[in-house]
Amino acid sequence: MTYPDVSPVHSAVAARSPSSGLGELPDWNLTDLYPGRESPEFKSDMAAARERAAKFETVWKGRLQEAAGKTGEEGLGAAIEAYEQLEELMGRIISYAGLTYFSDTSDPANAKFYGDVQSAITDISAHLLFFALELNRIDDAAVDACLKQDPRASHYEPWIRDLRLDKPYQLEDRVEQLFHEKSVTGRTAWNRLFDETMSDLTFEIDDKRLSLEVTLSLLQDADGEQRKKAGKALAATFKDNLRIFTLITNTLAKDKEISDRWRGFEDIADSRHLANRVERPVVDALAQAVREACPRLSHRYYAMKARWLGLDKLQFWDRNAPLPETPRETIPWDDAKNTVLSAYHGFAPEMADISRRFFDRSWIDAANRPGKMSGAFAHPTVPSVHPYVMVNYLGKPRDVMTLAHELGHGVHQVLAGAQGALMASTPLTLAETASVFGEMLTFRALLERTTDRRERKAMLAQKVEDMINTVVRQIAFYEFERRVHTARREGELTSEQLGALWLDVQTESLGPAVELSEGYETFWAYIPHFIHSPFYVYAYAFGDCLVNSLYAVYEKAPEGFQDRYFDMLKAGGTKHHSELLKPFGLDASDPGFWNQGLGMIEGLIDELEAMEA
């Protein structure tokens, strides 16, 4: 397949079939990054990145200790500025390649383009690898003196302080270079294999071959027989491909073990905790609080739901089934858009104004289509451009919440962009704050205008399920990963072993009211976070409990809350979570903090139980 200068994925809006009831769903316009992969702008930037990276290495390598004692163009601040400009340029290039690929991962030309760009950026960034390593070898006294005397360097103090936390785990320069250059044929290649395998999967239901997104959405169908067919179809296809998913999982777990061992990390999740700038005891306290709360949350809720559906037990395909009270109509895209914007505006008009840009300027890709990456995300790209949001919108109530979630990320990324390429990025534990808060605003706005008792029950139940999926399920995923990575150190795991670990953890988290029948042991295979970002998943639970506590503060004392909230988002990655939460009177290191967040979920379940009386 050949590509025109502007491929179809760059069109502003693509019309969808009116019969779908969704209306016109937008495609994103990637020309804000580059007009096309063969455009002079893209080729020029790629050439400039190569040239400037090589020059940067020539100018600064071996000179940072000396530069720390100078100011002006020869000072460390000037070096960091040049480094940030290169990071911005390379980020723009790889963002464009990635978003093009995610638009249609089944297209061989897209895959080749993305792979070639990844390889090129890996080679280019090898010239920059020395910078962080050498900067971390400067003694503390010299760094402190530099930050006092060089205003250009002091601007980057949060980034420098963060970088120096990595110092105990960095290796000799040539080993770091080998790890870096081999990543494109190692971890990155296995990630790509997973993505392309997932995008090619189809699931047979009633003689039709459906995509993953469509099949997963049928687990929310009102018809129990359709849910069962979807559950069985998912299990059958996962089972047929289990060998490759098992190989990918084993390889990446071993790859991580090698890296952790060389770097000296004690615990299998410590590298993630370091990247998240969160302490292990804080995460351990969160995980313990959630596990202890399972009987009061998921176990209790699913027992209630089984009664509501007239079942002795929920089958695994019934877990996200709608209640009889749930409205059945498809929600058109424009209604979803207006719902989220209205909720955001009710909290802060600026929040709605930023979100509206995503719709008005084609920063969203919403349609579900063959080859498109499954799931949803908000990609920050680089501060000089803007974020992009991808969803697979099918008109379900949960799709509206997903839109609110990803736009929350988008707002956060826009506000943090002023910090620049090195400091805009937020640790994952805080990156989920704005997204979950956006969901909460949307839910509360809808709940306030719902007067019908049956509709209110359906809405509360859906929110409880979303919270269970975000908190209980994600901590169960975290526990599964811990068991997998621990067991992998003793040797390769079979598909049966992985399935057994999965069922053990899911049984503990979901409780006795959910029947995990044959086939469910394969469902670990499709979770992309296990592949792309090991131990990422606890960030969702962290964010949900944090938002529950934040929202409680907002309800008690709304005066001035919006300003403090926006200040937190604008900080990007410049502050530790303890600094960001202090203005709200919250402390994540306090075990009671997590119980406060979990208490909001329990309170909603209490309300639902009272409605049964």
Stockholm file with secondary structure:
# STOCKHOLM 1.0

chainA/1-613         MTYPDVSPVHSAVAARSPSSGLGELPDWNLTDLYPGRESPEFKSDMAAARERAAKFETVWKGRLQEAAGKTGEEGLGAAIEAYEQLEELMGRIISYAGLTYFSDTSDPANAKFYGDVQSAITDISAHLLFFALELNRIDDAAVDACLKQDPRASHYEPWIRDLRLDKPYQLEDRVEQLFHEKSVTGRTAWNRLFDETMSDLTFEIDDKRLSLEVTLSLLQDADGEQRKKAGKALAATFKDNLRIFTLITNTLAKDKEISDRWRGFEDIADSRHLANRVERPVVDALAQAVREACPRLSHRYYAMKARWLGLDKLQFWDRNAPLPETPRETIPWDDAKNTVLSAYHGFAPEMADISRRFFDRSWIDAANRPGKMSGAFAHPTVPSVHPYVMVNYLGKPRDVMTLAHELGHGVHQVLAGAQGALMASTPLTLAETASVFGEMLTFRALLERTTDRRERKAMLAQKVEDMINTVVRQIAFYEFERRVHTARREGELTSEQLGALWLDVQTESLGPAVELSEGYETFWAYIPHFIHSPFYVYAYAFGDCLVNSLYAVYEKAPEGFQDRYFDMLKAGGTKHHSELLKPFGLDASDPGFWNQGLGMIEGLIDELEAMEA
#=GR chainA/1-613 SS CCCCSSCGGGCSEECCCGGGSSCCEECCCGGGTCSCTTSHHHHHHHHHHHHHHHHHHHHHTTCHHHHTTCCGGGSHHHHHHHHHHHHHHHHHHHHHHHHHHHHCTTCHHHHHHHHHHHHHHHHHHTTTHHHHHHHHHSCHHHHHHHHHHCHHHHTTHHHHHHHHTTGGGCCCHHHHHHHHHHGGGTHHHHHHHHHHHHHHCCEEETTEEECHHHHHHGGGCSCHHHHHHHHHHHHHHHHHTHHHHHHHHHHHHHHHHHHHHHHTCSSTTHHHHHHHTCCHHHHHHHHHHHHHHTIIIIIHHHHHHHHHTTCSSEEGGGTTCCCTTSCCSCCCHHHHHHHHHHHHHHHCHHHHHHHHHHHHTTCEEEECCTTSCSSCEEECCCTTSCCEEEEEECSCHHHHHHHHHHHHHHHHHHHHGGGCTTTCCCCHHHHHHHHHHHHHHHHHHHHHTCCCHHHHHHHHHHHHHHHHHHTHHHHHHHHHHHHHHHHHTTSCCCHHHHHHHHHHHHHHHHCTTEECCTTGGGGGGGCHHHHHSTTTTHHHHHHHHHHHHHHHHHHHCCTTHHHHHHHHHHTTTSSCHHHHHGGGTCCTTSHHHHHHHHHHHHHHHHHHHHHHC
#=GC SS_cons         CCCCSSCGGGCSEECCCGGGSSCCEECCCGGGTCSCTTSHHHHHHHHHHHHHHHHHHHHHTTCHHHHTTCCGGGSHHHHHHHHHHHHHHHHHHHHHHHHHHHHCTTCHHHHHHHHHHHHHHHHHHTTTHHHHHHHHHSCHHHHHHHHHHCHHHHTTHHHHHHHHTTGGGCCCHHHHHHHHHHGGGTHHHHHHHHHHHHHHCCEEETTEEECHHHHHHGGGCSCHHHHHHHHHHHHHHHHHTHHHHHHHHHHHHHHHHHHHHHHTCSSTTHHHHHHHTCCHHHHHHHHHHHHHHTIIIIIHHHHHHHHHTTCSSEEGGGTTCCCTTSCCSCCCHHHHHHHHHHHHHHHCHHHHHHHHHHHHTTCEEEECCTTSCSSCEEECCCTTSCCEEEEEECSCHHHHHHHHHHHHHHHHHHHHGGGCTTTCCCCHHHHHHHHHHHHHHHHHHHHHTCCCHHHHHHHHHHHHHHHHHHTHHHHHHHHHHHHHHHHHTTSCCCHHHHHHHHHHHHHHHHCTTEECCTTGGGGGGGCHHHHHSTTTTHHHHHHHHHHHHHHHHHHHCCTTHHHHHHHHHHTTTSSCHHHHHGGGTCCTTSHHHHHHHHHHHHHHHHHHHHHHC
//
